[in-house]
Amino acid sequence: MERSDLTGVLAISVAASVNVGQAVNSIFSGQSQSKTCPRDEMKVLLEAADVDGRNFREHIRNYNSALAFASLGAQIAAPTTRGPYCVRIHGQIYRRIGALHPGADQRAQYGQLYILDSALALQERMVNVGNYRCNENIMKMLGNVMTRISPFTAAFKMMHEVEQEEIHRSKREKRAPASVRMIFNNNCRMRDQRRYNLPRANEVAAVSIGDNGEVPNYRHVAVHPRGQSLQTISILQPHCDPMTYPILFPHGD
């Protein structure tokens, strides 16, 4: 059986404290200071003794999958003997990423959610049947953290902005829109916008328009607006784990 939403087993040891539980309430009520480190916000949930903290720890794989930019899949082999359950994987584990927009009759998921309004993105995450046990307030807080500090969130928003600008420009010039693509790179030279004619770039990705701006051939992942099949992310790609485990790597590092 294939599990395309498998996010791996996140082994975390936690320490309970009533004071930490009070800190969780302050985060949800907006009383925490904006200078709070995102890892501190997640640590609060990891250590909380209240119902929110327990919910986060029990369903951390679901929260991680809901916030991930890429899916993780594998062939799961069912246990053949009795005893403690363990995950048995047959074959290779792979990470995949899709287009910027979902296909017809499909719901937005993974990186596609980060170009939506935060309220709509939260709604899409909560209607996913796999997240029915997740707490909406926790999901909202984690989504806000990722929107605020993740370079991958900024990359998807950057591509969407470039796409919309090209659509409006093509209408004014009465021509068909040029192709837009985003390349996740592992070489800082790709961010040389003068060399590769890139309209936008950040520390993890660059967006190109049309075919005039030649991009380096060492790219690993290219995201297109629509219609492209899922791409497998190489395990050698430095962004492979951060895109799959955002809770462990909120800064993308």
N, C-alpha and C positions, 0 to 999 in steps of 0.2 A: 504493500500500500504506500502510495506517495503522499508525503506531507509537505506541501509547498509553503506552508506557513510556519514550519518548524523554526524556532529561534534558538535552539540549543538549551542546555541546562545551565542556568546561572546559579552557581553555588555561592551563597552569601551567608556568613554567620552574623547574627544580630544580637544586640543587647537591649533589653526592655527598660523603659524609664517613663514615669508619669510626666515629668517635666518635658520630655521630648514630645509626648502626646499633645501637650499644651502648645508646643511650638508648631505642630502640624495645623492646629486650629487657627493659629495666627497667620500662617501662610495662606490658608484657604479664605480667611476673612479679609485678606489684603493688608494686614497689620505689619507684615514683615517688611524690612527695609529693602529697597530695590537693589542695594549693594550686595545682597546675599549671593554667595557663590552657588551656581547651579548644583555642584556636587554636594554642597551643604544642604540644599533643599532636599536632594534625594537621600542623603544620609539621615535626615530627620525622619523620612518615611521608613527607612531601613531599621531604625532603632526605636520607632514608636511602639508603645505597648497598647495603644487604643485600637479600635476597630479599623480605622483607616490604615494604620501601619500593618496590621495583620492582613488586610485585604491586598495591600501592595505586595507584600512578600509572597503570599499564596498564589497570586496571579501575575507575578512579575514577567513571566514569559509572554503573557497576553499583552501587557502594557508595552513591552519591548517590541513585539510584532506590530502593534498598532502605530508605533512611532517610527518604525524602521523605514529607510529609504530604499532598501532592496530586500527581496525575499530570500529565504534560505530553505532548501529542500533536500530530501534524501529518500532513499528507499528503506522503509522501516521493516525490519524482519521481526515477526511476532515471536515471543518466547516459546520455546519448545518444552520447557520443564517448569515445575513449580519452584517457588522461592521468591525472594525479593525482586521486584520488577526492575529491569534495567533496559535502557534504550539500545537496541541492536541495529546497526546500520549496515545495509548490504550495498556495496559499491561506493560511489563517490558522493561527497557532500558538495552542493553547488549553490552559488548565490546568483540571483538574476535581477535584472532591472528592465523596466518597460519604457513606454513612451511618456511624453509629458502629459498627455490627455488620455483618458480611458476610451476604449472603443465603444461602438454603439451598443446600447443596452447593458453596459458595464458600469459598475460603481467605481469611483476614484479610490485608489489604494496606494500605500507606500508613498513614494515621492510626489505623486500626483496630488496628495492631500495638502501639500505645503504651499500650493499656489492659490488655495481657496481661502476665503474669509475664515478667521479662527473659529467663529461660532459654527459655520457650516462644516468645517473640518472636524470639529468635535462631534457634531451630529452624525457625520459619516462613520466615524470611529465607533460610536456607541450603538449604531444600528447593526453593526457587524455581529452576527450571531456568536462568533468566537469570543466576543468581549462582554457578553451579557452579565458576567459576574464582576466586571470592573466597576469601580466607583467613578461616577462622572466628574466629581470635583477633583479627584486625583488625576484623571485623564486630562482635564482642562489645565491643571497646573503644569503637568509634564509637557503638554503641547506648547504652552506658553514659554517654558524654559527652552525647548528646542527651537522655537521660532526666534527667540531672543539671541541665542548664542551659537547655534550650529552653522558652520560654513556651508553645509549641504542645503539647509533651508534657504540661505542667501543665494546659492547657486540656482536652485529651481525657480525662485522668484525672479532672479536675474534673467533667466532664459525666457520666462513668461513675459517679462517687460519688453525684451528685445523682439519677441514674436509679435506682440501687440503693436509696437512701434513700426515694424516692417509691414504689417497689415494696413495700418493707417497711411503709411508712406506710399504703398503701392496703389491705394485707392486715389490718393491725390495725383499720382503720376499716371493713372489709368493703365496699369500693367498687372500681371500676375505676381503675387508675393514670391519672393525668393525663398529658397530653402533655408531653414534655421536649424542648427544643431548645437548641442552642448557636449563638450569633450571633457571628461574627468581625466586629469593628467597626473603623472608622477614626476614631472620635470618642470622646474620653475621657469625654464626658458620659454615654455609655451605662453607664459603670461606677458611676453614681449609683444604688445599690441601693434607696435610699429612694424615688426617683422612679419607677423602673420595676419595683419589686417583684421584684428579681432575687436568688435565693438565693445565687448564687456569681458571682464575676467576677474576672478578672485583667487584665493589661495588653493582652491581645490578643483576649479573648473574654468573653462573658457567657452564663450558662445561665438559662433561664426555664422555669417550670412552669405548664402550663395556658394559658388565654387571657386571664386576668384582668390579668396584668401586661403592659400594652401596651408593645411595644418600638418604638424609633424606626424610621421608614420609610426611613431612609437606609442600612440594613444592606445588605451585599453578599452575604454567604454565611451560610446557616443550615444546621446539621448536625442531622439527626433520628436517633433511635436505629436505626430499620429502615425498609426498604421504599421509601425515596425514590430517585429516579433521580439520576444524576450531575449535579452542578451545575457550570457553567462559572464560573470566577473571573475577574472583570473585571481587565483589565490596569491599571486605575486603582486597584485594591485595593492598599494599601501592603504587605499580607502576601503578595501574589502570588508574588514571587520567593523570599522566605524560606521559604515552605511548599514550594516546588519545588526549591530548591537549599540544603538544610540544611547541606551541607559548607561552602558559602561563607558562610552566615549562621547559624551554630550558635546565636547568641543571639536570632535572629529579628529582628535590626535591619538 
